[in-house]
Amino acid sequence: MAKDNYKKYLSRKASEYNIWRTIFQFIICKIFYLLREKIVYRISVEGLENVPKENNYIVCANHLSTLDPPMLASVLPRPIAFMAKKELFDIPFICWWIDWLGAFAVNRESLGPSTVKTVMEIKKSKNWVFGIFPQGKRQEPGTISGVTKGFAGLARMTKCDILPVGIVGSHEAKHLPFSGKITIKVGKPIAFDKDPEEVMKEWIEQIQELTGFKYVGDEIGVKNG
């Protein structure tokens, strides 16, 4: 695959979030991944009553593992389109896989106008929602760090509320039945029209409450990837 192949995945149209991608994500996430999560990780989910009925919200979770995106798509009611680092779209099979799961490419160092346009297109689809990890990279369990307010600004520009989601236990790779334990807790939506600093602060406070993790600052506890 040609280098910089990711460029054609930087933006999406609402029409791309169609019945075929919806079915593909449903089969992969809500059947295969969820089955594994229940058998291996004994997954439990709390707070689904907090999920808005319409799709005008952004799923914002803490990040522990590569399992997190498909796991969230498996337990939350709507299909979720996540951002993925642009380098993944230069890997042939991975590119095809995450493309069909609804992901789009992003330069993690700088969110461009295409990101805002794509989130608006996802909202227009009437079915899908956008998902993002405000910490950017995977973190060590027990701590919350590396949070930037870009997600809050994105919510304000697209007029989508923030839905905080706390994840505990996904960092441990398990294979034997019932050898792991994952808990997902959905918090209360945060209004998009608040000051971005206030939105970020409220998100951190809710994630601390949902996970029991402690906010430790900007870079402590950050993993690579």
C-alpha positions as CSV (number, residue, x, y, z in Angstrom):
1,M,0.0,0.0,0.0
2,A,1.3,3.4,-0.9
3,K,2.7,5.7,1.7
4,D,0.3,8.5,2.8
5,N,-2.6,6.3,1.9
6,Y,-4.2,7.7,5.0
7,K,-5.0,11.0,3.3
8,K,-8.1,9.7,1.6
9,Y,-9.4,8.6,5.0
10,L,-9.1,12.0,6.7
11,S,-12.7,12.9,6.1
12,R,-16.0,11.0,5.8
13,K,-19.4,11.7,4.4
14,A,-22.7,10.9,6.1
15,S,-23.5,8.5,3.2
16,E,-20.5,6.3,4.2
17,Y,-22.1,5.6,7.5
18,N,-24.7,3.4,5.8
19,I,-26.5,0.2,6.4
20,W,-23.4,-1.9,5.3
21,R,-21.0,-0.4,7.7
22,T,-23.7,-0.5,10.4
23,I,-24.2,-4.2,9.8
24,F,-20.4,-4.9,9.7
25,Q,-19.8,-3.1,13.0
26,F,-22.8,-4.9,14.6
27,I,-21.5,-8.3,13.6
28,I,-17.9,-7.7,14.6
29,C,-18.6,-5.8,17.8
30,K,-22.0,-6.7,19.1
31,I,-21.7,-10.4,18.3
32,F,-18.0,-11.5,18.2
33,Y,-16.4,-9.0,20.5
34,L,-19.3,-8.9,23.0
35,L,-19.3,-12.7,23.2
36,R,-15.6,-12.7,24.0
37,E,-16.0,-9.9,26.6
38,K,-18.7,-11.8,28.4
39,I,-16.9,-15.1,28.4
40,V,-13.4,-13.9,29.1
41,Y,-13.8,-10.6,30.8
42,R,-17.2,-10.9,32.5
43,I,-18.0,-7.4,31.3
44,S,-20.5,-5.4,33.2
45,V,-22.1,-2.1,32.1
46,E,-23.8,0.5,34.3
47,G,-25.5,3.8,33.5
48,L,-27.0,3.1,30.1
49,E,-30.0,5.2,31.1
50,N,-27.7,8.2,30.8
51,V,-27.2,7.7,27.1
52,P,-29.2,10.4,25.1
53,K,-31.9,9.2,22.8
54,E,-30.7,11.2,19.8
55,N,-27.2,10.9,18.3
56,N,-26.1,14.5,19.1
57,Y,-23.4,13.4,21.6
58,I,-19.8,12.4,21.6
59,V,-18.6,9.3,23.4
60,C,-15.6,10.4,25.5
61,A,-13.9,7.6,27.5
62,N,-10.7,7.0,29.3
63,H,-8.2,4.9,27.4
64,L,-6.4,1.8,28.7
65,S,-6.3,-0.7,25.8
66,T,-6.6,-1.4,22.1
67,L,-9.7,-3.3,23.1
68,D,-11.5,-0.1,24.1
69,P,-13.0,1.1,20.8
70,P,-14.7,-2.2,19.7
71,M,-15.7,-2.8,23.3
72,L,-17.5,0.5,23.6
73,A,-19.2,-0.1,20.2
74,S,-20.3,-3.5,21.5
75,V,-22.1,-2.2,24.7
76,L,-23.4,1.2,23.8
77,P,-26.6,1.5,21.8
78,R,-25.4,3.3,18.6
79,P,-22.6,2.4,16.2
80,I,-19.5,4.5,17.0
81,A,-17.0,6.1,14.6
82,F,-13.6,6.6,16.2
83,M,-10.6,8.5,15.1
84,A,-7.6,6.4,14.4
85,K,-4.0,7.5,14.1
86,K,-3.1,8.1,10.5
87,E,-0.3,5.5,10.5
88,L,-2.8,2.7,10.8
89,F,-4.3,3.5,7.4
90,D,-0.9,2.8,5.7
91,I,-1.1,-0.9,6.9
92,P,-3.1,-2.9,4.3
93,F,-5.4,-5.2,6.3
94,I,-5.6,-2.9,9.3
95,C,-6.7,-0.1,6.9
96,W,-9.5,-2.2,5.5
97,W,-10.6,-3.4,8.9
98,I,-10.9,-0.1,10.7
99,D,-12.3,1.6,7.6
100,W,-15.2,-0.8,7.6
101,L,-15.6,-0.4,11.3
102,G,-16.2,3.3,10.6
103,A,-12.9,4.8,11.7
104,F,-11.3,7.8,10.0
105,A,-7.7,9.0,10.0
106,V,-6.4,11.8,12.1
107,N,-3.1,13.5,12.8
108,R,-3.0,13.3,16.6
109,E,-0.6,16.2,16.7
110,S,-3.1,18.5,15.1
111,L,-6.8,18.1,14.5
112,G,-7.6,19.7,11.2
113,P,-10.8,21.1,9.7
114,S,-11.6,17.7,8.2
115,T,-12.1,16.3,11.7
116,V,-14.8,18.8,12.5
117,K,-16.5,18.2,9.1
118,T,-16.4,14.5,9.6
119,V,-18.0,14.7,13.1
120,M,-20.7,16.9,11.6
121,E,-21.2,14.3,8.8
122,I,-21.5,11.5,11.5
123,K,-24.1,13.6,13.2
124,K,-26.0,14.0,10.0
125,S,-26.1,10.2,9.5
126,K,-28.8,10.2,12.3
127,N,-27.6,6.8,13.5
128,W,-23.9,6.8,14.3
129,V,-22.1,8.8,16.9
130,F,-18.5,10.0,17.2
131,G,-16.1,8.5,19.7
132,I,-12.9,10.0,21.1
133,F,-10.4,9.4,23.9
134,P,-9.6,12.8,25.4
135,Q,-6.3,11.4,26.7
136,G,-5.1,10.7,23.1
137,K,-3.0,7.7,24.0
138,R,-3.5,4.6,26.2
139,Q,-2.8,5.3,29.9
140,E,-1.6,3.3,32.9
141,P,-4.6,2.0,35.0
142,G,-5.3,3.9,38.2
143,T,-4.4,7.3,36.8
144,I,-5.9,9.9,34.5
145,S,-3.4,12.0,32.6
146,G,-2.6,13.5,29.2
147,V,-6.0,15.2,28.9
148,T,-6.3,18.1,26.4
149,K,-9.4,20.3,25.9
150,G,-9.6,19.6,22.1
151,F,-12.5,17.3,22.6
152,A,-14.4,20.0,24.4
153,G,-13.8,22.5,21.5
154,L,-14.9,19.9,19.0
155,A,-18.1,19.3,20.9
156,R,-18.8,23.1,21.0
157,M,-18.1,23.4,17.2
158,T,-20.4,20.5,16.3
159,K,-23.0,21.2,19.0
160,C,-22.7,17.7,20.5
161,D,-22.9,17.0,24.2
162,I,-20.1,15.0,25.9
163,L,-21.0,11.5,27.2
164,P,-18.3,10.5,29.7
165,V,-17.6,6.8,29.9
166,G,-15.3,5.2,32.5
167,I,-13.5,2.0,31.7
168,V,-11.8,-0.3,34.2
169,G,-10.0,-3.6,33.6
170,S,-9.5,-3.6,29.8
171,H,-5.7,-3.2,30.1
172,E,-5.2,-6.8,31.2
173,A,-4.9,-9.2,28.2
174,K,-6.8,-12.4,29.2
175,H,-7.6,-15.5,27.2
176,L,-9.1,-18.1,29.7
177,P,-12.8,-18.0,30.3
178,F,-13.8,-15.7,33.2
179,S,-10.2,-14.8,33.9
180,G,-10.7,-11.0,33.5
181,K,-13.1,-8.4,34.7
182,I,-14.1,-5.2,32.9
183,T,-16.5,-2.6,34.2
184,I,-17.9,0.2,32.0
185,K,-19.8,3.0,33.6
186,V,-21.6,5.7,31.7
187,G,-21.8,9.2,33.3
188,K,-24.1,12.1,32.9
189,P,-23.9,14.1,29.6
190,I,-22.0,17.4,29.7
191,A,-23.5,20.3,27.8
192,F,-21.5,21.3,24.7
193,D,-22.0,25.1,25.2
194,K,-20.0,25.4,28.4
195,D,-16.5,26.8,28.4
196,P,-14.1,24.2,27.1
197,E,-12.0,24.4,30.3
198,E,-15.1,23.8,32.4
199,V,-16.0,20.8,30.1
200,M,-12.6,19.3,30.5
201,K,-12.7,19.8,34.2
202,E,-16.1,18.2,34.5
203,W,-15.1,15.3,32.3
204,I,-12.0,14.6,34.5
205,E,-14.2,14.8,37.6
206,Q,-16.7,12.3,36.3
207,I,-14.1,9.9,35.0
208,Q,-12.4,9.9,38.4
209,E,-15.8,9.1,40.0
210,L,-16.7,6.4,37.4
211,T,-13.3,4.6,37.5
212,G,-11.8,5.4,40.9
213,F,-8.7,6.6,39.1
214,K,-6.9,9.7,40.2
215,Y,-6.0,12.7,37.9
216,V,-2.3,13.1,38.1
217,G,-1.5,15.7,35.4
218,D,-0.5,16.0,31.8
219,E,2.0,13.3,31.0
220,I,2.4,10.9,33.9
221,G,1.2,7.4,33.2
222,V,1.0,7.7,29.4
223,K,1.7,4.6,27.3
224,N,2.9,4.5,23.8
225,G,0.3,4.0,21.0
